[in-house]
Amino acid sequence: MKLDSYWLDTAPEFRDGAQGPVEGHSDVVVIGGGFTGLSAALELATRRVSVTLLEAGRIAGQASGRNGGQCNTGVAQDFAALAASVGLEQARGFYRAYESAVQTVEAIVTQHRIDCDFVRCGKLKLAAKPKHFDKLARTYEVLHREVDQDIELIEPARTRSEVGSDAFHGGLLQRNGAQMHMGKFGVGLAQSAARHGARIFENAAVTRTKRMDGGRYEITSTRGVIRADKVLVATGPSRQGPLQWFQQRMAPVGSFIVVTEPLSQTRLDALFPHRRNYVTSLNIGNYFRVTPDNRLLWGGRARFAMSDPRSDAKSGQVLQANLARYFPELHGTRIDYCWGGLVDMTVDRLPRAGQHDGLYYSMGYSGHGVQMSTHMGRVMADVMEGRAGANPWRALPWPPVPAHAARRWMLPLVGAYYRIQDILH
Ligand SMILES: Cc1cc2nc3c(=O)[nH]c(=O)nc-3n(C[C@H](O)[C@H](O)[C@H](O)COP(=O)(O)OP(=O)(O)OC[C@H]3O[C@@H](n4cnc5c(N)ncnc54)[C@H](O)[C@@H]3O)c2cc1C
């Protein structure tokens, strides 16, 4: 078993990285080479803006290349609760922003001919307990009435037509969800951006940002110093570098994934006939899908812990055991990959994007970031050109996370709380 991301291990190499030191001047410097930063660099480069991207490690090496591979429509939280908190009109706007985000991913894939196995497959949320179906049915009613007619309620009796397991009790299908190979997409974005003139530096961690007289910036990285008129911070939940203001506003949460050996077509047809994106209805639930080469990717919050190789391996064992509980036929199936990553959680699970102290930023996608990070890269190109109204998240305040919620030692307690909620409800 490799303790590595399947997406990164099976992605082509990015060969068009900039050589030599980081130096000179760019109209825009983007900090971070995940989907937010890469998509912004691509969009700016196609608009003939000079852009330099500085990535601390490898392109898409963090959340963007370590996720569950789902590119879904729909907000991260219950729509009715969201509408109660921000108002129906704004909740509709947020929901539709996710639809636009999936469209943006598809448009980029098509326009730049990125070979990344993009396919519209739908997302199915499965009721993990009989009573969870009632909640899904209520969600269906609200969504169907207020914002999305392209959804379907799968009655418990029809579950087996969707998934080969007796552990589920109906589900809610959002038809417009998509999936793709995350590593191929990340490298494809980077190559397209480089082809249009973006300079992309890997292994160039930013250690200092300084505002100069006249509003320009001086950005210091481990590969040199560059000046820029504008800076986009696209560092996800990263704890490294000089960007504490952003770090204080998110709680990075570990999430873990295992990928099986390739499974036979017959077995996959029996278990996952429509090859959708699947999530379960528990607080500490699972997400899963089939990879382009017929493996099952099975993820979840397994343990409330941060991600490092030891922690990932422990979480992998938990995931393997609960995979066999939901799909007994897969007991004993070999696990070929196991890894973890940090999810960029905000307190209300809504993204944040805008400008702080002159620096532009977009992050905090709270586990629903594949589509939104890509979309926001494009949106931030508009915002940097003076169209702030393009940003759907512009009106949201962003106070720091209360200190206790960010502390690592609290994580197991938070985990225990949600596990108890899952047992009781
Ligand atoms: C295990 C897991 C599963 C997930 N599953 C899904 C899913 O199925 N569907 C979904 O929609 N979302 C999912 N997500 C969330 C999604 O992957 C992220 O929201 C999205 O990829 C964020 O992209 P980003 O570009 O903003 O951040 P990242 O991909 O984290 O990129 C930020 C980059 O900035 C770089 N960086 C940080 N600090 C510096 C610095 N000082 N200098 C230079 N570079 C720096 C980092 O190295 C990193 O490459 C998942 C996340 C995880 C961790």
The ligand as an SDF file (V2000), in Angstrom:
LIG
                    3D

 53 58  0  0  0  0  0  0  0  0999 V2000
   -9.2020   14.6810    2.0240 C   0  0  0  0  0  0  0  0  0  0  0  0
   -9.9890   15.7630    1.3160 C   0  0  0  0  0  0  0  0  0  0  0  0
  -11.1110   15.4280    0.5900 C   0  0  0  0  0  0  0  0  0  0  0  0
  -11.8210   16.4120   -0.1020 C   0  0  0  0  0  0  0  0  0  0  0  0
  -12.8300   16.0240   -0.9270 N   0  0  0  0  0  0  0  0  0  0  0  0
  -13.4580   16.9500   -1.6700 C   0  0  0  0  0  0  0  0  0  0  0  0
  -14.4080   16.5500   -2.6490 C   0  0  0  0  0  0  0  0  0  0  0  0
  -14.6290   15.3590   -2.9050 O   0  0  0  0  0  0  0  0  0  0  0  0
  -15.0780   17.5260   -3.3140 N   0  0  0  0  0  0  0  0  0  0  0  0
  -14.8290   18.8440   -3.0910 C   0  0  0  0  0  0  0  0  0  0  0  0
  -15.4870   19.6840   -3.7280 O   0  0  0  0  0  0  0  0  0  0  0  0
  -13.8710   19.2590   -2.2310 N   0  0  0  0  0  0  0  0  0  0  0  0
  -13.1690   18.3370   -1.5410 C   0  0  0  0  0  0  0  0  0  0  0  0
  -12.1710   18.7340   -0.7020 N   0  0  0  0  0  0  0  0  0  0  0  0
  -11.8280   20.1740   -0.6140 C   0  0  0  0  0  0  0  0  0  0  0  0
  -11.0720   20.6730   -1.8460 C   0  0  0  0  0  0  0  0  0  0  0  0
  -10.0840   19.7490   -2.2330 O   0  0  0  0  0  0  0  0  0  0  0  0
  -10.4310   22.0330   -1.5160 C   0  0  0  0  0  0  0  0  0  0  0  0
  -11.4300   22.9130   -1.0310 O   0  0  0  0  0  0  0  0  0  0  0  0
   -9.7800   22.7050   -2.7160 C   0  0  0  0  0  0  0  0  0  0  0  0
   -8.9240   21.8240   -3.3890 O   0  0  0  0  0  0  0  0  0  0  0  0
   -9.0160   23.9360   -2.2410 C   0  0  0  0  0  0  0  0  0  0  0  0
   -8.1970   24.4190   -3.2910 O   0  0  0  0  0  0  0  0  0  0  0  0
   -7.2000   25.6090   -2.9850 P   0  0  0  0  0  0  0  0  0  0  0  0
   -6.4730   25.8770   -4.2340 O   0  0  0  0  0  0  0  0  0  0  0  0
   -7.9430   26.7410   -2.3860 O   0  0  0  0  0  0  0  0  0  0  0  0
   -6.2480   25.0650   -1.8390 O   0  0  0  0  0  0  0  0  0  0  0  0
   -5.0510   23.9360   -1.9080 P   0  0  0  0  0  0  0  0  0  0  0  0
   -5.3280   22.8780   -2.8860 O   0  0  0  0  0  0  0  0  0  0  0  0
   -4.8290   23.5840   -0.4920 O   0  0  0  0  0  0  0  0  0  0  0  0
   -3.8590   24.7930   -2.4600 O   0  0  0  0  0  0  0  0  0  0  0  0
   -3.1770   25.7400   -1.6850 C   0  0  0  0  0  0  0  0  0  0  0  0
   -1.7220   25.6840   -2.1160 C   0  0  0  0  0  0  0  0  0  0  0  0
   -1.0270   26.7690   -1.5010 O   0  0  0  0  0  0  0  0  0  0  0  0
    0.2820   26.3420   -1.2190 C   0  0  0  0  0  0  0  0  0  0  0  0
    0.8310   27.1980   -0.1750 N   0  0  0  0  0  0  0  0  0  0  0  0
    0.4500   27.2920    1.1160 C   0  0  0  0  0  0  0  0  0  0  0  0
    1.2070   28.1910    1.7710 N   0  0  0  0  0  0  0  0  0  0  0  0
    2.0790   28.6940    0.8590 C   0  0  0  0  0  0  0  0  0  0  0  0
    3.1240   29.6440    0.9280 C   0  0  0  0  0  0  0  0  0  0  0  0
    3.4200   30.2780    2.0690 N   0  0  0  0  0  0  0  0  0  0  0  0
    3.8270   29.8950   -0.2060 N   0  0  0  0  0  0  0  0  0  0  0  0
    3.5390   29.2780   -1.3860 C   0  0  0  0  0  0  0  0  0  0  0  0
    2.5550   28.3450   -1.4870 N   0  0  0  0  0  0  0  0  0  0  0  0
    1.8350   28.0650   -0.3810 C   0  0  0  0  0  0  0  0  0  0  0  0
    0.0920   24.8960   -0.7460 C   0  0  0  0  0  0  0  0  0  0  0  0
    1.3000   24.1640   -0.8770 O   0  0  0  0  0  0  0  0  0  0  0  0
   -1.0070   24.4140   -1.6770 C   0  0  0  0  0  0  0  0  0  0  0  0
   -0.5210   23.7300   -2.8070 O   0  0  0  0  0  0  0  0  0  0  0  0
  -11.4300   17.7800   -0.0010 C   0  0  0  0  0  0  0  0  0  0  0  0
  -10.3160   18.1220    0.7610 C   0  0  0  0  0  0  0  0  0  0  0  0
   -9.5820   17.1290    1.3890 C   0  0  0  0  0  0  0  0  0  0  0  0
   -8.3570   17.5230    2.1530 C   0  0  0  0  0  0  0  0  0  0  0  0
  1  2  1  0
  2  3  1  0
  2 52  2  0
  3  4  2  0
  4  5  1  0
  4 50  1  0
  5  6  2  0
  6  7  1  0
  6 13  1  0
  7  8  2  0
  7  9  1  0
  9 10  1  0
 10 11  2  0
 10 12  1  0
 12 13  2  0
 13 14  1  0
 14 15  1  0
 14 50  1  0
 15 16  1  0
 16 17  1  0
 16 18  1  0
 18 19  1  0
 18 20  1  0
 20 21  1  0
 20 22  1  0
 22 23  1  0
 23 24  1  0
 24 25  2  0
 24 26  1  0
 24 27  1  0
 27 28  1  0
 28 29  2  0
 28 30  1  0
 28 31  1  0
 31 32  1  0
 32 33  1  0
 33 34  1  0
 33 48  1  0
 34 35  1  0
 35 36  1  0
 35 46  1  0
 36 37  1  0
 36 45  1  0
 37 38  2  0
 38 39  1  0
 39 40  1  0
 39 45  2  0
 40 41  1  0
 40 42  2  0
 42 43  1  0
 43 44  2  0
 44 45  1  0
 46 47  1  0
 46 48  1  0
 48 49  1  0
 50 51  2  0
 51 52  1  0
 52 53  1  0
M  END
$$$$
